[in-house]
Amino acid sequence: MSAVWTAKEAEGNLARLLEQARTVGPQRIKDATGIYVLKIEDDFTKPDAAESLLKLRPKS
């Protein structure tokens, strides 16, 4: 979605806004003070899959 959300639209459609940020890409929200960009970042608090698998490998 390349359109810019208004602050009112973003407020009324938060679930849709978050879903589109996750699936489509960064979402832009405009209000009287400027344009804000909402984007999803990786959750680095979760262990890396490769590191987890390495810990489970046989120790021979």
Chimera marker file (.cmm) of the C-alpha trace (Angstrom):
<marker_set name="trace">
<marker id="1" x="0.000" y="0.000" z="0.000" r="1" g="1" b="0" radius="0.5"/>
<marker id="2" x="1.637" y="3.223" z="-1.097" r="1" g="1" b="0" radius="0.5"/>
<marker id="3" x="-1.132" y="5.446" z="0.267" r="1" g="1" b="0" radius="0.5"/>
<marker id="4" x="-0.592" y="7.523" z="3.381" r="1" g="1" b="0" radius="0.5"/>
<marker id="5" x="-2.911" y="6.829" z="6.304" r="1" g="1" b="0" radius="0.5"/>
<marker id="6" x="-4.406" y="9.742" z="8.199" r="1" g="1" b="0" radius="0.5"/>
<marker id="7" x="-3.955" y="9.625" z="11.965" r="1" g="1" b="0" radius="0.5"/>
<marker id="8" x="-7.721" y="9.064" z="12.306" r="1" g="1" b="0" radius="0.5"/>
<marker id="9" x="-7.623" y="6.126" z="9.834" r="1" g="1" b="0" radius="0.5"/>
<marker id="10" x="-4.657" y="4.603" z="11.641" r="1" g="1" b="0" radius="0.5"/>
<marker id="11" x="-6.373" y="4.959" z="14.997" r="1" g="1" b="0" radius="0.5"/>
<marker id="12" x="-9.581" y="3.346" z="13.750" r="1" g="1" b="0" radius="0.5"/>
<marker id="13" x="-7.812" y="0.527" z="11.851" r="1" g="1" b="0" radius="0.5"/>
<marker id="14" x="-4.890" y="-0.381" z="14.089" r="1" g="1" b="0" radius="0.5"/>
<marker id="15" x="-5.103" y="-4.129" z="13.469" r="1" g="1" b="0" radius="0.5"/>
<marker id="16" x="-5.202" y="-3.597" z="9.687" r="1" g="1" b="0" radius="0.5"/>
<marker id="17" x="-2.364" y="-1.064" z="9.871" r="1" g="1" b="0" radius="0.5"/>
<marker id="18" x="-0.165" y="-3.506" z="11.809" r="1" g="1" b="0" radius="0.5"/>
<marker id="19" x="-1.020" y="-6.388" z="9.456" r="1" g="1" b="0" radius="0.5"/>
<marker id="20" x="-0.135" y="-4.303" z="6.390" r="1" g="1" b="0" radius="0.5"/>
<marker id="21" x="3.136" y="-3.205" z="7.985" r="1" g="1" b="0" radius="0.5"/>
<marker id="22" x="3.947" y="-6.882" z="8.524" r="1" g="1" b="0" radius="0.5"/>
<marker id="23" x="2.844" y="-8.202" z="5.118" r="1" g="1" b="0" radius="0.5"/>
<marker id="24" x="3.125" y="-5.275" z="2.684" r="1" g="1" b="0" radius="0.5"/>
<marker id="25" x="5.885" y="-3.132" z="4.150" r="1" g="1" b="0" radius="0.5"/>
<marker id="26" x="6.317" y="0.170" z="5.975" r="1" g="1" b="0" radius="0.5"/>
<marker id="27" x="3.119" y="2.188" z="6.436" r="1" g="1" b="0" radius="0.5"/>
<marker id="28" x="3.030" y="5.987" z="6.462" r="1" g="1" b="0" radius="0.5"/>
<marker id="29" x="0.782" y="7.890" z="8.861" r="1" g="1" b="0" radius="0.5"/>
<marker id="30" x="0.275" y="11.636" z="8.479" r="1" g="1" b="0" radius="0.5"/>
<marker id="31" x="-0.936" y="14.091" z="11.093" r="1" g="1" b="0" radius="0.5"/>
<marker id="32" x="-0.564" y="17.823" z="11.647" r="1" g="1" b="0" radius="0.5"/>
<marker id="33" x="3.023" y="17.453" z="12.870" r="1" g="1" b="0" radius="0.5"/>
<marker id="34" x="4.405" y="15.325" z="10.037" r="1" g="1" b="0" radius="0.5"/>
<marker id="35" x="4.538" y="11.877" z="8.506" r="1" g="1" b="0" radius="0.5"/>
<marker id="36" x="5.440" y="8.871" z="10.633" r="1" g="1" b="0" radius="0.5"/>
<marker id="37" x="6.576" y="5.514" z="9.248" r="1" g="1" b="0" radius="0.5"/>
<marker id="38" x="5.535" y="2.266" z="10.907" r="1" g="1" b="0" radius="0.5"/>
<marker id="39" x="7.690" y="-0.729" z="10.071" r="1" g="1" b="0" radius="0.5"/>
<marker id="40" x="8.159" y="-4.174" z="11.553" r="1" g="1" b="0" radius="0.5"/>
<marker id="41" x="11.548" y="-5.202" z="12.922" r="1" g="1" b="0" radius="0.5"/>
<marker id="42" x="12.789" y="-8.665" z="13.786" r="1" g="1" b="0" radius="0.5"/>
<marker id="43" x="12.406" y="-9.709" z="17.409" r="1" g="1" b="0" radius="0.5"/>
<marker id="44" x="16.030" y="-10.136" z="18.433" r="1" g="1" b="0" radius="0.5"/>
<marker id="45" x="15.028" y="-11.350" z="21.910" r="1" g="1" b="0" radius="0.5"/>
<marker id="46" x="14.175" y="-14.775" z="20.468" r="1" g="1" b="0" radius="0.5"/>
<marker id="47" x="17.041" y="-17.241" z="20.028" r="1" g="1" b="0" radius="0.5"/>
<marker id="48" x="18.395" y="-17.706" z="16.525" r="1" g="1" b="0" radius="0.5"/>
<marker id="49" x="17.199" y="-21.001" z="14.978" r="1" g="1" b="0" radius="0.5"/>
<marker id="50" x="20.700" y="-21.935" z="13.788" r="1" g="1" b="0" radius="0.5"/>
<marker id="51" x="22.181" y="-21.363" z="17.253" r="1" g="1" b="0" radius="0.5"/>
<marker id="52" x="19.419" y="-23.462" z="18.829" r="1" g="1" b="0" radius="0.5"/>
<marker id="53" x="20.086" y="-26.347" z="16.436" r="1" g="1" b="0" radius="0.5"/>
<marker id="54" x="23.837" y="-26.182" z="17.085" r="1" g="1" b="0" radius="0.5"/>
<marker id="55" x="23.210" y="-26.564" z="20.819" r="1" g="1" b="0" radius="0.5"/>
<marker id="56" x="21.172" y="-29.714" z="20.156" r="1" g="1" b="0" radius="0.5"/>
<marker id="57" x="23.756" y="-31.427" z="17.921" r="1" g="1" b="0" radius="0.5"/>
<marker id="58" x="25.458" y="-34.599" z="19.167" r="1" g="1" b="0" radius="0.5"/>
<marker id="59" x="28.694" y="-33.933" z="21.038" r="1" g="1" b="0" radius="0.5"/>
<marker id="60" x="31.065" y="-36.489" z="19.539" r="1" g="1" b="0" radius="0.5"/>
<link id1="1" id2="2" r="1" g="1" b="0" radius="0.2"/>
<link id1="2" id2="3" r="1" g="1" b="0" radius="0.2"/>
<link id1="3" id2="4" r="1" g="1" b="0" radius="0.2"/>
<link id1="4" id2="5" r="1" g="1" b="0" radius="0.2"/>
<link id1="5" id2="6" r="1" g="1" b="0" radius="0.2"/>
<link id1="6" id2="7" r="1" g="1" b="0" radius="0.2"/>
<link id1="7" id2="8" r="1" g="1" b="0" radius="0.2"/>
<link id1="8" id2="9" r="1" g="1" b="0" radius="0.2"/>
<link id1="9" id2="10" r="1" g="1" b="0" radius="0.2"/>
<link id1="10" id2="11" r="1" g="1" b="0" radius="0.2"/>
<link id1="11" id2="12" r="1" g="1" b="0" radius="0.2"/>
<link id1="12" id2="13" r="1" g="1" b="0" radius="0.2"/>
<link id1="13" id2="14" r="1" g="1" b="0" radius="0.2"/>
<link id1="14" id2="15" r="1" g="1" b="0" radius="0.2"/>
<link id1="15" id2="16" r="1" g="1" b="0" radius="0.2"/>
<link id1="16" id2="17" r="1" g="1" b="0" radius="0.2"/>
<link id1="17" id2="18" r="1" g="1" b="0" radius="0.2"/>
<link id1="18" id2="19" r="1" g="1" b="0" radius="0.2"/>
<link id1="19" id2="20" r="1" g="1" b="0" radius="0.2"/>
<link id1="20" id2="21" r="1" g="1" b="0" radius="0.2"/>
<link id1="21" id2="22" r="1" g="1" b="0" radius="0.2"/>
<link id1="22" id2="23" r="1" g="1" b="0" radius="0.2"/>
<link id1="23" id2="24" r="1" g="1" b="0" radius="0.2"/>
<link id1="24" id2="25" r="1" g="1" b="0" radius="0.2"/>
<link id1="25" id2="26" r="1" g="1" b="0" radius="0.2"/>
<link id1="26" id2="27" r="1" g="1" b="0" radius="0.2"/>
<link id1="27" id2="28" r="1" g="1" b="0" radius="0.2"/>
<link id1="28" id2="29" r="1" g="1" b="0" radius="0.2"/>
<link id1="29" id2="30" r="1" g="1" b="0" radius="0.2"/>
<link id1="30" id2="31" r="1" g="1" b="0" radius="0.2"/>
<link id1="31" id2="32" r="1" g="1" b="0" radius="0.2"/>
<link id1="32" id2="33" r="1" g="1" b="0" radius="0.2"/>
<link id1="33" id2="34" r="1" g="1" b="0" radius="0.2"/>
<link id1="34" id2="35" r="1" g="1" b="0" radius="0.2"/>
<link id1="35" id2="36" r="1" g="1" b="0" radius="0.2"/>
<link id1="36" id2="37" r="1" g="1" b="0" radius="0.2"/>
<link id1="37" id2="38" r="1" g="1" b="0" radius="0.2"/>
<link id1="38" id2="39" r="1" g="1" b="0" radius="0.2"/>
<link id1="39" id2="40" r="1" g="1" b="0" radius="0.2"/>
<link id1="40" id2="41" r="1" g="1" b="0" radius="0.2"/>
<link id1="41" id2="42" r="1" g="1" b="0" radius="0.2"/>
<link id1="42" id2="43" r="1" g="1" b="0" radius="0.2"/>
<link id1="43" id2="44" r="1" g="1" b="0" radius="0.2"/>
<link id1="44" id2="45" r="1" g="1" b="0" radius="0.2"/>
<link id1="45" id2="46" r="1" g="1" b="0" radius="0.2"/>
<link id1="46" id2="47" r="1" g="1" b="0" radius="0.2"/>
<link id1="47" id2="48" r="1" g="1" b="0" radius="0.2"/>
<link id1="48" id2="49" r="1" g="1" b="0" radius="0.2"/>
<link id1="49" id2="50" r="1" g="1" b="0" radius="0.2"/>
<link id1="50" id2="51" r="1" g="1" b="0" radius="0.2"/>
<link id1="51" id2="52" r="1" g="1" b="0" radius="0.2"/>
<link id1="52" id2="53" r="1" g="1" b="0" radius="0.2"/>
<link id1="53" id2="54" r="1" g="1" b="0" radius="0.2"/>
<link id1="54" id2="55" r="1" g="1" b="0" radius="0.2"/>
<link id1="55" id2="56" r="1" g="1" b="0" radius="0.2"/>
<link id1="56" id2="57" r="1" g="1" b="0" radius="0.2"/>
<link id1="57" id2="58" r="1" g="1" b="0" radius="0.2"/>
<link id1="58" id2="59" r="1" g="1" b="0" radius="0.2"/>
<link id1="59" id2="60" r="1" g="1" b="0" radius="0.2"/>
</marker_set>
